[in-house]
């Protein structure tokens, strides 16, 4: 009912979108097998709990977490203004959606409930923007693949599947524009009024503002060169801003994989570990960041799961997220010589995480757990609004 507030056909659209994505998965895996390659199988990562609301498959396990999403809504202005992320342009959020659920975990009153109806409607609003965020990323992702294809057959696949992602995005961004303004039971605004166009007039002129919700066609923007005329295109399409690594970082940063196994997160990135140098500064020092980028550019490879014998020291989750001193750093920001630094490379930004010296032991901790905390500390630092 809450989704139908946005459009009475929303349940049908959700089912169709889901159907389409499963056909993409099944086709690509079958195509890989037909070429003698291994298919992709993520079933071992299906470990997250399901919603306990009526109608959900309560005992089923999930790959993704829809309970604590931070949804990037910058695509709204990106497709309505003349800037292009491939030229370094940034865009504001049309609405701030941070740490919010897109599905209920228990039964809630319907949106028509005078006191608590806002709760389920807010989830529907969040879901509508999340749908668009996922599909706008897919639209750019497939475009970024096009120049990499050396096979005409693969080129056909990328173009044909990528086109459906664009169709999905167009539907969802139109429906997200119907999300109603909301206040909670105390009268506090929890979802703002979106910019709606004025009523049409008989003069044949569109009096809408470029940022109004009805402006769903891609506005002309910079493309290829700033010296060329503006053009209505999918954006971004560069590997740096729209490629697979950028996509993985954006999804991880949104909270979609919260609670997932570290191996799943690492499968989306390139990483390595090395010993720190005497007097080396923390990740906030530009000189270190520059040197690390040069090192990684010179020797970049897909990491292997770390040998558990490398280090026996680990920290609590609170340490991994906050206390620099407990991460092997002194109060001045220096790192002890002989400590380890974990470098996670998502293509356009390198993140360093300083680990304590391997000689510092804590017999109650496992290396797997320590490494997991390291990765989860790094992932939220990415600003991947371009994806």
Legacy VTK file of the C-alpha trace (Angstrom):
# vtk DataFile Version 3.0
C-alpha trace
ASCII
DATASET POLYDATA
POINTS 387 float
0.000 0.000 0.000
2.844 2.403 0.812
4.530 1.762 -2.556
1.198 2.231 -4.301
1.092 5.746 -2.861
3.841 6.510 -5.376
2.178 4.655 -8.254
-0.524 1.996 -8.246
1.640 -0.150 -10.544
4.678 -0.117 -8.247
4.284 -3.775 -7.120
4.185 -4.829 -10.771
7.271 -2.769 -11.583
9.158 -4.330 -8.666
8.306 -7.837 -9.866
9.309 -7.024 -13.439
12.609 -5.464 -12.372
13.392 -8.511 -10.228
12.538 -10.830 -13.122
14.830 -8.889 -15.454
17.800 -9.014 -13.105
17.479 -12.771 -12.636
17.467 -13.234 -16.410
20.648 -11.144 -16.625
22.295 -13.303 -13.962
21.201 -16.567 -15.552
22.172 -15.516 -19.081
25.619 -14.185 -18.145
26.427 -17.320 -16.133
25.248 -19.590 -18.957
27.302 -17.550 -21.423
30.403 -17.907 -19.241
29.920 -21.676 -19.106
29.447 -21.805 -22.886
32.876 -20.191 -23.240
34.542 -22.588 -20.833
34.581 -20.151 -17.899
33.359 -20.627 -14.325
29.970 -19.083 -13.517
29.609 -16.633 -10.627
28.046 -18.113 -7.507
27.560 -16.005 -4.365
25.337 -18.471 -2.509
27.996 -19.073 0.166
27.567 -15.416 1.145
23.817 -15.720 1.598
24.005 -15.445 5.373
22.116 -12.303 6.408
18.749 -12.649 8.180
15.477 -11.989 6.422
12.702 -9.622 7.443
10.279 -11.008 10.016
7.297 -9.080 8.663
4.217 -10.940 7.442
4.701 -12.114 3.861
8.493 -12.318 4.041
10.365 -15.608 3.803
11.387 -15.362 7.426
13.829 -18.270 7.477
15.508 -17.353 4.183
19.024 -15.923 4.115
19.944 -12.771 2.201
22.985 -11.423 0.390
22.133 -7.799 1.129
21.049 -5.708 4.085
18.182 -3.266 3.486
17.795 -2.222 7.114
20.464 0.503 7.414
20.845 2.171 4.050
22.498 5.460 3.237
21.068 6.255 -0.190
22.965 8.480 -2.598
20.350 10.754 -4.193
22.796 12.959 -6.100
21.686 11.341 -9.367
18.537 13.478 -9.186
20.445 16.722 -9.860
23.138 14.998 -11.933
20.568 14.178 -14.609
18.851 17.551 -14.424
21.907 19.836 -14.653
24.641 20.340 -17.254
27.542 18.986 -15.191
29.116 15.584 -15.691
31.015 13.572 -13.046
33.520 12.538 -15.715
34.592 16.205 -15.739
34.870 16.301 -11.953
31.444 17.853 -11.295
29.742 17.094 -7.973
26.055 17.259 -7.109
24.125 17.825 -3.909
21.715 15.309 -2.446
18.113 16.149 -3.279
17.154 14.505 0.021
19.365 13.151 2.810
18.629 9.480 3.459
21.021 8.131 6.058
20.879 4.891 8.026
17.288 4.149 7.068
15.387 0.936 6.374
13.874 0.233 2.966
11.868 -2.769 4.182
10.129 -3.439 7.518
11.520 -6.025 9.904
8.132 -6.469 11.574
4.502 -5.678 10.882
3.740 -1.947 10.844
0.514 0.067 10.644
-0.568 0.965 7.076
0.327 4.411 5.686
-3.269 5.511 6.286
-2.794 5.153 10.068
-3.082 8.633 11.565
-0.371 8.131 14.187
2.196 5.652 12.896
1.498 5.453 9.158
4.550 7.608 8.441
6.877 4.743 9.361
5.988 2.401 6.520
5.595 5.297 4.064
9.096 6.516 4.868
10.416 3.045 4.021
8.574 3.158 0.706
10.034 6.591 -0.041
13.523 5.323 0.787
12.977 2.227 -1.356
11.876 4.292 -4.347
15.082 6.345 -4.274
17.162 3.237 -3.598
15.687 1.525 -6.670
16.775 4.476 -8.800
20.205 4.655 -7.175
20.917 1.010 -7.981
19.708 1.283 -11.572
21.457 4.562 -12.339
24.660 2.833 -11.275
23.908 -0.098 -13.560
23.240 2.298 -16.440
26.677 3.848 -16.066
28.412 0.550 -15.299
27.454 -1.085 -18.585
28.404 2.023 -20.517
31.862 1.903 -18.918
32.257 -1.666 -20.222
31.606 -0.806 -23.867
35.097 0.404 -24.893
36.702 -2.581 -23.165
34.942 -5.239 -25.243
37.136 -6.850 -27.890
34.424 -9.291 -28.995
31.482 -8.115 -31.084
29.318 -10.722 -29.381
30.235 -9.412 -25.934
29.617 -5.891 -27.198
26.080 -6.948 -28.150
25.521 -8.377 -24.686
26.778 -5.256 -22.903
24.709 -2.931 -25.054
21.526 -4.991 -24.861
21.573 -5.662 -21.109
22.819 -2.157 -20.358
19.845 -0.730 -22.214
17.426 -2.456 -19.846
19.236 -0.927 -16.857
18.580 2.504 -18.361
14.898 1.631 -18.760
14.744 0.555 -15.137
16.305 3.808 -13.983
13.851 5.886 -15.979
10.906 4.146 -14.328
12.302 4.452 -10.827
13.385 8.073 -11.019
9.918 8.995 -12.268
8.261 7.132 -9.397
10.692 8.492 -6.793
9.468 11.944 -7.775
6.054 10.970 -6.398
7.384 10.333 -2.882
5.228 12.393 -0.497
6.512 14.768 2.164
6.301 13.221 5.648
6.271 14.263 9.267
6.488 11.979 12.280
3.984 11.745 15.113
5.662 14.747 16.770
5.303 16.955 13.713
8.985 16.768 12.738
9.778 16.673 9.036
11.341 13.329 8.122
11.006 13.543 4.326
10.909 16.899 2.526
8.590 18.183 -0.153
10.207 17.528 -3.513
10.257 20.339 -6.127
7.121 19.876 -8.210
6.412 21.655 -11.487
3.550 24.175 -11.790
0.397 23.175 -13.620
0.716 23.142 -17.387
-0.501 26.197 -19.297
-1.983 26.577 -22.781
0.897 28.700 -24.115
2.877 25.627 -25.183
5.832 26.574 -22.964
7.247 24.329 -20.282
7.382 26.535 -17.185
9.012 23.824 -15.070
12.245 24.448 -13.244
15.128 22.203 -14.393
15.113 20.508 -10.987
11.378 19.742 -10.859
10.313 16.121 -10.480
8.820 15.971 -13.992
12.203 16.659 -15.635
13.019 12.970 -16.063
14.740 13.083 -19.455
18.554 13.413 -19.190
19.421 17.102 -19.416
22.165 17.943 -21.948
25.566 17.965 -20.270
29.271 18.137 -20.967
30.455 15.133 -22.953
33.857 14.087 -24.387
35.162 17.681 -24.371
34.059 20.903 -22.706
34.640 22.562 -26.101
31.848 20.521 -27.712
28.123 21.316 -27.461
26.185 19.909 -24.505
24.636 16.524 -25.230
21.978 14.394 -23.529
23.862 11.256 -22.455
24.314 8.678 -19.716
26.846 9.952 -17.182
29.337 9.108 -15.848
30.780 6.440 -18.141
34.499 6.495 -17.281
36.104 3.502 -15.592
37.189 5.727 -12.711
33.708 7.042 -11.981
31.434 4.267 -13.260
33.428 1.043 -13.554
33.089 -2.159 -11.602
35.412 -1.094 -8.789
33.620 2.221 -8.334
30.321 0.331 -8.326
31.477 -2.060 -5.612
32.763 0.783 -3.447
29.512 2.692 -3.799
27.371 -0.300 -2.856
29.587 -1.105 0.127
29.511 2.512 1.289
25.708 2.550 1.203
25.437 -0.125 3.898
23.994 -2.670 1.467
26.539 -5.270 2.606
26.482 -4.457 6.305
27.057 -7.700 8.191
28.551 -9.495 5.207
31.655 -11.654 5.425
34.955 -9.874 4.872
35.806 -12.230 2.020
32.779 -10.907 0.174
33.949 -7.315 0.587
37.494 -8.123 -0.447
36.280 -9.869 -3.574
35.205 -6.392 -4.741
38.592 -4.738 -4.303
42.346 -4.970 -4.668
44.392 -4.844 -1.497
47.790 -5.570 -0.028
49.638 -5.347 3.291
53.139 -3.986 3.877
55.325 -2.918 6.770
55.335 0.755 7.679
58.412 2.936 7.357
60.091 4.708 10.321
58.307 7.993 11.062
55.520 7.329 8.558
52.464 9.547 8.999
48.825 8.500 9.153
46.467 8.264 6.205
45.507 11.917 6.638
48.986 13.076 5.588
49.077 13.870 1.868
52.752 12.916 1.494
52.045 9.378 2.634
48.957 9.123 0.454
50.947 10.236 -2.577
53.763 7.764 -1.932
51.329 4.931 -1.326
49.492 5.667 -4.551
52.798 5.557 -6.435
53.741 2.270 -4.794
50.387 0.703 -5.562
50.393 1.962 -9.146
53.816 0.411 -9.584
52.848 -2.984 -8.170
49.115 -3.592 -8.123
47.694 -7.078 -7.907
44.624 -8.859 -6.649
45.195 -9.692 -3.010
45.045 -13.146 -1.491
43.376 -13.811 1.837
46.054 -12.968 4.449
48.017 -15.707 6.120
46.763 -15.986 9.685
50.371 -16.301 10.843
51.085 -12.706 9.768
49.648 -11.141 12.899
47.894 -12.175 16.076
46.821 -8.733 17.220
43.321 -7.378 16.845
41.220 -4.562 18.272
37.624 -4.155 19.304
35.115 -2.738 16.838
35.201 0.576 18.693
38.995 0.746 18.282
38.719 0.053 14.562
36.328 2.933 14.063
37.742 5.571 16.315
40.805 5.325 18.543
43.905 6.090 16.479
46.264 5.238 19.317
44.936 1.662 19.522
45.450 1.226 15.762
49.228 1.392 16.136
49.452 5.190 15.887
50.865 7.507 18.502
49.164 10.739 19.569
51.115 12.776 16.994
49.876 10.671 14.087
53.112 8.723 13.611
53.094 4.988 13.063
55.458 2.665 14.868
58.181 1.231 12.667
57.466 -2.406 11.861
53.678 -2.077 12.049
51.591 -3.137 9.084
49.541 -0.955 6.758
46.586 -2.395 4.890
46.004 -0.648 1.561
42.625 -1.054 -0.113
42.436 0.240 -3.665
39.034 0.928 -5.219
40.428 2.361 -8.427
40.241 6.103 -7.876
41.255 6.353 -4.234
43.634 4.465 -1.998
42.728 3.991 1.656
45.336 3.033 4.219
44.630 1.311 7.509
47.451 1.039 10.023
47.647 -2.236 11.906
49.513 -2.797 15.140
52.844 -4.615 15.201
52.602 -8.342 14.631
54.528 -8.988 17.853
51.663 -7.507 19.919
49.620 -10.540 20.792
46.100 -10.991 22.034
45.416 -14.691 22.389
41.674 -14.138 22.461
41.491 -12.685 18.936
41.681 -14.227 15.495
43.465 -12.745 12.487
40.297 -13.105 10.408
38.372 -10.909 12.813
41.112 -8.268 12.934
41.332 -8.099 9.161
37.554 -7.852 8.890
37.540 -4.841 11.192
40.296 -3.241 9.138
38.304 -3.543 5.948
35.077 -2.344 7.494
36.885 0.695 8.849
38.082 1.594 5.384
34.953 1.015 3.330
32.709 3.774 4.749
35.334 6.421 3.856
34.552 6.316 0.140
32.577 9.148 -1.412
31.163 7.374 -4.460
28.258 9.640 -5.325
29.228 9.539 -8.994
28.239 5.920 -9.351
LINES 1 388
387 0 1 2 3 4 5 6 7 8 9 10 11 12 13 14 15 16 17 18 19 20 21 22 23 24 25 26 27 28 29 30 31 32 33 34 35 36 37 38 39 40 41 42 43 44 45 46 47 48 49 50 51 52 53 54 55 56 57 58 59 60 61 62 63 64 65 66 67 68 69 70 71 72 73 74 75 76 77 78 79 80 81 82 83 84 85 86 87 88 89 90 91 92 93 94 95 96 97 98 99 100 101 102 103 104 105 106 107 108 109 110 111 112 113 114 115 116 117 118 119 120 121 122 123 124 125 126 127 128 129 130 131 132 133 134 135 136 137 138 139 140 141 142 143 144 145 146 147 148 149 150 151 152 153 154 155 156 157 158 159 160 161 162 163 164 165 166 167 168 169 170 171 172 173 174 175 176 177 178 179 180 181 182 183 184 185 186 187 188 189 190 191 192 193 194 195 196 197 198 199 200 201 202 203 204 205 206 207 208 209 210 211 212 213 214 215 216 217 218 219 220 221 222 223 224 225 226 227 228 229 230 231 232 233 234 235 236 237 238 239 240 241 242 243 244 245 246 247 248 249 250 251 252 253 254 255 256 257 258 259 260 261 262 263 264 265 266 267 268 269 270 271 272 273 274 275 276 277 278 279 280 281 282 283 284 285 286 287 288 289 290 291 292 293 294 295 296 297 298 299 300 301 302 303 304 305 306 307 308 309 310 311 312 313 314 315 316 317 318 319 320 321 322 323 324 325 326 327 328 329 330 331 332 333 334 335 336 337 338 339 340 341 342 343 344 345 346 347 348 349 350 351 352 353 354 355 356 357 358 359 360 361 362 363 364 365 366 367 368 369 370 371 372 373 374 375 376 377 378 379 380 381 382 383 384 385 386
